[in-house]
Amino acid sequence: MNRINNRATLAAVLLGCFMCQAGLGCGYIFGALLKHIVAEFEWSRAAFSLSAAPLLLAMGGGQVLVGQMVERAGARAVLSSAVLLLGGSLMLFSTVQNLWQFYLYTAMFGLALAGCGDVAVGAVTSRWVSSNRGLALAFVYVGSNAGGALVPILADQLAAAYSWREAVWWIGIGATAIILPFALFAVRDRPLDSPDTDIDLAGGEATAGNPTSVDATGGVDLPEALRTPAFWIFAWVLFSFYFYYLAVNQHLVAYLGDIGYDDARAAAGLGLAVALGVGSKLAVGLLADRLPARSVLLANFALITLASLLLLGAAHPAMLLAFLLTHGVATAAENVVVPMALIDCFGQQHLARIYGALMFTLFPAGVLGSWLAGSIFDLSGSYTLAFALFATLNGFALAALTRLRPAPVL
């Protein structure tokens, strides 16, 4: 009976985490609606792109707060509050009348995304699963791809049939109604002082798998991590990734429209890239359970660098398809292999705090990347220089990862 209960509990927790991650898919909504919003208010794309500043300041600072609150109040409280804020902020967007309101509601939306995001979900999943942890993280992180594949297409269809205001209103209501019950009733925190046996994905109790030496000692806390080269390598790598990734999310649909694709096909292209992450995350989760996490992370960022190079030639249909395939696979895999590599370097116990601190790179990276892309387009009528900068930074990040080593256990 205990084995059956353990299986049911684990299934509920992972499903709840999956659904909360699906809320992150709402973050793709404004890339799909960029042209609709800019046309109504006659804003420049650079002005629109500056919404990344309040969004990512709230997300970056919010991730630090989330890391603290998950350890103090529990993931269920954090995730439930975040889902309510997510739906509320989207509904508020439908009332926007000027730029400052758009920026204000964007900050609220960013805080909600931080609460639904990788830190809270990754921490609770890692506590419940040690054996096959990579596969478990992959499963729950697929939620963002499921949501992200659907939201741009749904937003474009609603905006075309009604208006962009109706689109954000109904997506906000739908997200809250669907996700909140899972956050309230499925997510459950597992105390750190619970018995050492782990619940395997196949059910019942399992051995502890192959924990690292850092895991065995209880892990490295945030103040210790800040004094290691590994922490700052992760910080630079995540900065480069978000500089590229978030700018592409915001500008890709508009770019595809600029080179001749209609809005529906452009939104479908973004949706395809996001949907590809489903298989990618599951595959990389299996690999991370069998190969050294740092090796998988290095291979992942080699693909990200390749994707950013392919983006330079995306005006050609074959290169565009190659970019969408590579970008979709590589960027989705990132949020599975990064927490696995963090656990490998620092241990699991303080993952939420360390990951939360590293996620503050979202703010400077996302603001600069998205704003520079919009500004370069406004000045030159082209994204070429911005795309070249993305490829360069990703190349430097790949080089930095070759120097990554586990934190010393003190």
C-alpha positions in Angstrom: 0.0 0.0 0.0 2.8 2.4 0.8 4.4 1.8 -2.6 1.0 2.6 -4.3 0.6 5.7 -2.2 4.1 6.8 -3.1 3.5 6.3 -6.8 0.2 8.3 -6.7 1.8 11.1 -4.7 4.7 11.4 -7.0 2.5 11.4 -10.1 0.3 14.1 -8.6 3.4 16.3 -7.7 5.0 15.9 -11.1 1.7 16.7 -12.9 1.1 19.7 -10.7 4.6 21.0 -11.5 4.1 20.3 -15.2 0.9 22.4 -15.2 2.5 25.3 -13.3 5.3 25.3 -15.8 2.7 25.5 -18.6 2.0 29.0 -17.2 5.4 30.1 -18.5 4.0 29.6 -22.0 2.0 32.8 -21.5 5.4 34.6 -21.7 5.3 34.0 -25.5 2.1 36.0 -25.9 3.7 39.4 -26.6 5.9 38.3 -29.4 2.8 37.1 -31.2 1.0 40.4 -30.5 3.9 42.8 -31.1 2.6 44.1 -34.4 -1.0 44.5 -33.2 0.0 46.5 -30.1 2.6 48.7 -31.9 0.1 49.5 -34.6 -2.6 50.6 -32.2 -0.4 52.9 -30.1 2.1 53.8 -32.9 5.0 52.9 -30.7 8.5 52.1 -32.0 9.7 48.5 -31.7 12.5 49.8 -29.4 9.9 51.3 -27.1 7.9 48.1 -27.1 11.1 46.1 -26.5 11.9 48.2 -23.4 9.0 46.4 -21.7 11.6 43.8 -21.2 13.2 46.0 -18.5 10.3 45.9 -16.0 9.5 42.3 -17.0 13.0 41.0 -16.5 13.7 43.1 -13.4 10.7 41.6 -11.8 11.6 38.1 -13.1 15.2 38.3 -12.0 14.5 39.8 -8.6 11.5 37.6 -8.3 13.6 34.5 -8.8 15.8 35.4 -5.9 12.7 35.9 -3.8 11.2 32.7 -5.0 14.3 30.8 -4.0 14.0 32.1 -0.5 10.3 31.6 -0.2 10.3 28.0 -1.5 12.6 27.1 1.4 10.5 29.1 3.9 6.9 28.9 2.8 6.9 25.9 0.5 6.5 25.5 -3.3 2.7 25.1 -3.1 2.1 28.6 -1.6 4.6 30.2 -4.1 3.1 28.5 -7.2 -0.5 29.2 -6.2 0.1 32.9 -5.6 2.0 33.1 -8.9 -0.8 31.6 -10.9 -3.3 34.1 -9.5 -1.0 37.0 -10.3 -0.4 35.6 -13.8 -4.0 35.6 -14.7 -4.7 38.9 -13.1 -1.8 40.7 -14.9 -2.9 39.4 -18.3 -6.4 40.6 -17.7 -5.0 44.0 -16.7 -3.2 44.2 -20.0 -6.5 44.4 -21.8 -7.1 47.8 -20.2 -3.8 49.4 -21.2 -4.1 53.0 -22.6 -0.5 54.2 -22.6 3.1 53.1 -22.3 3.6 53.5 -18.6 0.6 51.2 -17.9 2.0 48.7 -20.3 5.4 48.7 -18.4 3.7 48.5 -15.0 1.6 45.5 -15.9 4.6 43.9 -17.6 6.4 44.1 -14.2 3.5 42.3 -12.5 3.5 39.7 -15.3 7.2 39.2 -14.8 6.8 38.5 -11.1 4.1 36.0 -11.9 6.4 34.2 -14.4 9.2 34.1 -11.8 6.8 32.3 -9.4 5.7 29.8 -12.0 9.2 29.2 -13.3 12.2 26.9 -13.1 13.3 27.7 -9.6 10.2 26.6 -7.7 9.3 23.7 -9.9 12.9 22.5 -10.1 13.4 22.6 -6.4 10.3 20.6 -5.5 10.9 18.1 -8.3 14.5 17.6 -7.2 13.4 16.9 -3.6 11.0 14.2 -4.6 13.2 12.4 -7.2 16.8 11.4 -7.0 16.9 8.3 -9.3 16.0 9.5 -12.8 16.1 13.1 -11.7 16.9 14.3 -15.2 13.9 12.6 -16.7 11.6 14.0 -13.9 12.9 17.5 -14.5 12.5 17.1 -18.2 8.9 16.0 -17.8 7.9 19.0 -15.6 9.8 21.5 -17.7 8.0 20.2 -20.9 5.0 22.1 -19.4 6.4 25.5 -20.6 6.7 24.1 -24.1 3.2 22.8 -24.1 2.0 26.2 -23.1 4.4 28.0 -25.3 3.4 26.1 -28.4 -0.2 26.8 -27.9 -0.2 30.5 -26.7 1.3 32.3 -29.7 -1.1 30.5 -32.1 -4.1 31.1 -29.8 -3.2 34.7 -29.2 -2.8 35.3 -33.0 -6.2 33.7 -33.8 -8.0 35.6 -31.0 -6.4 38.9 -32.1 -7.3 38.3 -35.7 -10.9 37.4 -34.9 -11.5 40.0 -32.2 -8.6 42.1 -30.9 -5.3 41.8 -29.0 -7.1 43.0 -25.9 -9.6 40.2 -26.1 -6.7 37.8 -26.6 -4.9 38.7 -23.4 -8.1 38.8 -21.4 -9.3 35.3 -22.3 -5.9 33.7 -22.1 -5.5 35.2 -18.6 -8.9 33.8 -17.5 -8.1 30.4 -19.1 -4.7 30.1 -17.6 -6.0 30.8 -14.1 -8.9 28.4 -14.3 -6.9 25.5 -15.7 -3.6 25.8 -13.7 -4.7 27.0 -10.2 -6.3 23.7 -9.1 -3.1 21.9 -9.9 -1.0 24.4 -7.9 -3.3 24.2 -4.9 -4.1 20.5 -4.8 -1.4 18.5 -6.6 1.9 20.2 -5.7 3.2 19.0 -2.3 6.5 19.8 -0.6 8.7 16.9 0.6 10.6 17.8 3.8 14.3 17.7 3.6 14.4 15.6 6.8 12.2 12.9 5.3 13.7 9.4 5.1 16.6 9.0 2.8 14.8 6.6 0.4 13.8 8.1 -2.9 10.7 7.6 -4.9 11.6 6.2 -8.3 9.5 7.2 -11.4 8.6 3.5 -11.8 7.0 3.7 -8.4 7.7 2.8 -4.8 11.0 3.4 -3.1 14.3 3.3 -4.8 17.9 3.6 -4.1 19.5 7.0 -4.0 21.0 6.6 -7.5 24.4 8.1 -8.0 24.6 11.3 -6.0 27.6 13.5 -6.4 30.1 14.0 -3.6 28.6 17.4 -3.1 25.1 15.9 -2.6 26.6 13.5 0.0 27.8 16.3 2.2 24.6 18.3 2.1 25.6 20.7 -0.6 27.1 24.1 -1.0 25.2 27.1 0.3 24.8 30.4 -1.6 27.5 32.4 0.2 30.0 29.6 -0.5 28.9 29.2 -4.1 29.5 33.0 -4.7 33.2 32.4 -3.9 33.6 29.8 -6.6 34.6 30.2 -10.3 31.8 27.8 -11.2 29.1 30.2 -10.0 30.4 33.0 -12.2 30.8 30.8 -15.2 27.1 29.8 -14.8 26.3 33.5 -14.5 28.0 34.4 -17.7 26.6 31.5 -19.6 23.0 32.3 -18.5 23.6 36.0 -19.3 24.6 35.1 -22.9 21.7 32.6 -23.2 19.0 35.0 -22.1 20.5 37.9 -24.1 19.9 35.8 -27.2 16.8 33.7 -26.2 14.5 36.4 -24.9 15.3 38.8 -27.8 14.5 36.1 -30.3 11.2 35.3 -28.5 10.2 38.9 -28.7 11.3 39.7 -32.3 11.1 36.4 -34.2 7.4 36.7 -35.3 8.0 40.3 -36.4 11.2 39.4 -38.2 9.4 36.6 -40.1 6.7 39.0 -41.0 9.3 41.5 -42.3 10.8 38.9 -44.7 7.5 37.9 -46.2 5.6 35.4 -43.9 2.1 36.2 -43.0 1.2 36.6 -39.3 -0.3 33.2 -38.9 2.7 31.4 -40.4 5.1 33.5 -38.4 3.3 32.7 -35.2 3.2 29.0 -36.2 7.0 29.1 -36.7 7.5 30.3 -33.2 5.0 27.7 -32.0 7.0 25.0 -33.9 10.3 26.0 -32.3 8.7 25.8 -28.8 6.8 22.5 -29.5 10.1 20.8 -30.6 11.3 21.3 -27.0 8.9 18.5 -25.8 11.0 15.7 -27.3 14.2 17.6 -26.7 13.7 18.0 -22.9 12.7 14.3 -22.5 15.7 13.2 -24.5 18.2 15.4 -22.7 16.7 14.3 -19.3 17.5 10.7 -20.2 21.0 11.7 -21.3 21.6 13.7 -18.1 20.8 10.7 -16.0 23.4 8.6 -17.8 26.2 11.0 -18.7 28.0 13.7 -16.7 25.7 16.7 -16.5 28.5 19.1 -17.4 29.2 17.2 -20.6 25.5 17.4 -21.6 25.5 21.1 -20.8 28.5 21.7 -23.0 26.9 19.8 -25.9 23.7 21.8 -25.4 25.4 25.1 -25.6 27.2 24.0 -28.7 23.8 23.6 -30.3 22.6 27.0 -29.0 25.7 28.5 -30.6 24.9 26.7 -33.9 21.3 27.9 -33.8 22.4 31.6 -33.4 24.7 31.2 -36.4 21.8 29.7 -38.5 19.7 32.6 -37.5 22.0 34.9 -39.6 20.8 33.1 -42.7 17.2 32.6 -41.8 15.9 34.7 -44.7 16.5 31.5 -46.8 13.7 29.0 -46.2 16.0 26.0 -45.7 18.2 27.9 -43.2 15.0 29.1 -41.4 13.8 25.5 -41.0 17.3 24.5 -39.8 17.3 27.4 -37.3 13.8 26.6 -36.0 14.7 22.9 -35.5 18.1 23.6 -33.8 16.8 26.6 -31.7 13.7 24.7 -30.6 15.7 21.6 -29.5 18.6 23.5 -27.9 16.8 26.2 -26.0 14.3 23.8 -24.5 17.0 21.5 -23.3 18.8 24.3 -21.5 16.4 24.5 -18.5 16.8 20.8 -17.9 20.6 20.5 -18.1 21.3 23.8 -16.1 19.7 22.6 -12.8 21.3 19.2 -13.3 24.7 20.8 -13.8 24.1 23.0 -10.8 23.3 20.0 -8.6 26.4 18.4 -10.0 28.5 21.4 -9.0 26.8 22.6 -5.8 24.5 19.8 -4.5 20.7 19.7 -4.3 20.0 21.0 -0.8 20.4 24.8 -1.7 19.5 24.5 -5.4 16.6 27.0 -5.0 18.7 29.7 -3.5 21.7 29.3 -5.9 19.5 28.9 -9.0 17.4 31.9 -7.9 20.5 34.1 -7.5 21.8 33.1 -10.9 18.4 33.8 -12.6 18.9 37.5 -11.8 20.9 37.5 -15.0 17.5 37.6 -16.7 17.2 41.3 -16.1 20.4 42.8 -17.7 20.6 40.1 -20.4 17.0 40.2 -21.4 16.7 44.0 -21.4 19.9 44.6 -23.3 19.3 41.9 -25.9 15.7 42.8 -26.7 16.2 46.5 -26.6 19.4 46.3 -28.8 17.6 44.1 -31.3 14.7 46.6 -31.5 17.0 49.6 -31.7 19.2 48.1 -34.4 16.1 47.4 -36.4 14.7 50.9 -36.0 18.1 52.4 -37.1 18.9 50.0 -39.9 15.7 48.3 -40.9 17.4 45.0 -40.3 18.1 42.6 -37.5 21.4 41.3 -39.1 23.8 43.1 -36.7 21.8 42.0 -33.7 21.8 38.4 -34.8 25.6 38.5 -35.3 26.0 39.8 -31.7 23.9 36.9 -30.4 26.2 34.4 -32.2 29.3 36.0 -30.8 28.1 36.0 -27.2 27.0 32.4 -27.4 30.4 31.4 -28.7 32.1 33.0 -25.7 29.6 31.2 -23.4 30.5 27.9 -25.0 34.2 28.6 -24.4 33.6 29.5 -20.8 31.8 26.2 -20.2 35.0 24.3 -21.0 36.4 25.7 -17.8 33.5 24.6 -15.5 34.5 22.4 -12.5 32.6 21.3 -9.4 32.7 23.6 -6.4 35.1 22.3 -3.7 33.3 20.8 -0.7 34.4 22.6 2.4 
